Amino acid sequence: MKFCKKYEEYMQEQKEKKNLPGVGFKKLKKILKKCRRRDHLPSRIASINQQHGNNCPRECAVCDGTFFPELQKEMEDVVGWFNENAQKLLELHLASSFKKCLTWFKGKTSHHLGLIQEGQDLVNYALINAVAIRKILKKYDKIHESSQGQAFKTQVQKMRIEILQSPWLCELMAFHINLKESQKESGAGLASPPSLFGGCSFIFDDGKPFLSCELSDSVKVDIDLTCSICLDTVFDPISLTCGHIYCYMCACSAASVNVVDGLKAADPSEKCPLCREVCVYKGAVHLDELSILLKRSCREYWEERRKTERAERLQQAKEYWDYQCRSFTGI
């Protein structure tokens, strides 16, 4: 089955359950067909355009800016819906028992199997839309014999509307693994995963930790869990708005802020150590599910790191309040 048909069937099935935004894959493909010279250009004009490196007619909906703005709007809707619903699901999972009971009385899902299913659905939604975007941009470049599609992809990554960069995708992958492990420990059976969902796993590759997620069409997402500052497995992980993951203490150090003030106090001019993007600290997301997964998977390392960081945080807090007292008293 071609991906376009597979995508349309998937989105149609999901829209019957809930109103989901998606990529107009079929519509965008029709727009691109109008750019094919053989469809609407005489051979003589096509030859002239080819000599000048122009593959599209003068009045082309794609070249006039219809294609990219429309795709960008759809990407913003997809990422916005995904982030909002993933955050709600994860907040429910980590909520107190009292809040879960209230949710249950309201008729919403709060039990493990229901949460697993919702988490899998959200991951599927994110990944299949990411594949759709990748394929339509690849088709754009093929038709136009250009690299504008890749340039657009780089642009949306900087705008932080690339769904595979979302910290909530990383959290959902960790959430999925955590619930599966909890079910195994309790001895309860697991529901079989949806057909589009290949599986999420926490792995060590050459000694480095990764979150890995696969789709049925061999598309694989690997998230490196090594902090590029301390060069160790991330502890108390946090994701900056650019998508890079660091230890919380390492991120505070990179942003030149005290752990008491936190990343919200970071100057907007401070840059991500990896991509050098600015304004990436204030919107950082604590990865609580990932923290639980790492604590479960690397117990000895986690306990040793916890003791070290606790001592360092106490030292920073002491220095901070000593400074505040001296400033207040004028000593």
Secondary structure, 3 states (H helix, E strand, C coil): CCHHHHHHHHHHHHHHHCCCCCCCHHHHHHHHHCCCHHHHCCHHHHHHHHHCCCCCCCCCCCCCCCHHHHHHHHHHHHHHHHHHHHHHHHHHHCCCHHHHHHHHHCCCCCCHHHHHHHHHHHHHHHHHHHHHHHHHHHHHHHHHCCCHHHHHHHHHHHCCCCHHHCHHHHHHHHHHHHHHHHHHHHCCCCCCCCCCEEEEEEEEECCEEEEEEEECCCCEEEEECECCCCCCECCCEEECCCCCEEEHHHHHHHCCCCCCCCHHHCCCCCECCCCCCECCCCCCEECHHHHHHHHHHCHHHHHHHHHHHHHHHHHHHHHHHHHHHHHHHCC
